Amino acid sequence: MNGSPLVLEPVFFVGPVPITDPVIVTWVLMAVLALGCAILTRRLKLRPSRTQAALELFVTAIDGQLRDIVGGDTAPYRALIGTILVYVLVANWMSIVPGVEPPTAHIETDAALALIVFGATIWFGVRARGAGGYLKTFAEPSWVMIPLNLVEQITRTFSLIVRLFGNVMSGVFVVGIILSLAGLLVPIPLMALELLTGAVQAYIFAVLAAVFIGAAASEGG
Amino acid sequence: MNWIEIVSIFSAALAVSFGAIGPALGEGRAVAAAMDAIARQPDAAGTLSRTLFVGLAMIETMAIYCLVIALLVLFANPFTS
């Protein structure tokens, strides 16, 4: 932790585009996750092996949670929500790897994730109800609510950003401060707490994304 | 040190200290209610504690908002050059 948690120093430049630390970590994570998924799902059998059984358990658990939230068929949402959950979880847990800061500890990554959720909300809403039908949900229960509903769209996206950013960043910050005050090995309990916070925040982010998307896709209908 | 920086530091400390009071009271109430519920129905402890953790994280977010505001005031203050 060097100086402000809100400012990023570019590591190197690709042409005019500055490449910062979270971008590199994000790309490595993406490569590792994609490669891991490809390897793990390469040989799926009807009679599952041990790894496949664990994976199926995980996917079934996500599916069950999703069904509680959106109701009905979960197939359209499973890929998006599952990917968000796994990515945010692994990104939050990057804080235990020495020398790596979690990309979610910088507001740009969280903003990108929340914008994906924002776009997905509109996309699923329009797909389920048509453009006119989706726009009409803003006027429910009456047209007086239109400004409030519009503001709600923006504020809940913003709170999604700040919640994840604040929690992960404050964890990294506190560990950095304790480390500089008390020395080596002292912040280990805090890092363990950070693992718990990271997991809970990833779960909350995914659940809230599912709630927003489910509400847009089924509101009033 | 000019006045803006001095006031910024004090306001950051105030934001964090007062912003922590409300979530602390709220979390205390939430944990107390969850303990009560677990004492009444020990079977539902799993569901209750999972819901409790999510609720606590939601409440804690309020304190985190104050922390973010304090950091903005300290590190990205628009009024200091």
Interface residues (C-beta under 8 A of the other chain):
Chain A: G3 S4 P5 L6 V7 S159 V162 R163 F165 G166 N167 S170 T197 V200 Q201 Y203 I204 V207
Chain B: F53 V54 A57 M58 E60 T61 I64 Y65 L67 V68 L71 L72 F75 A76
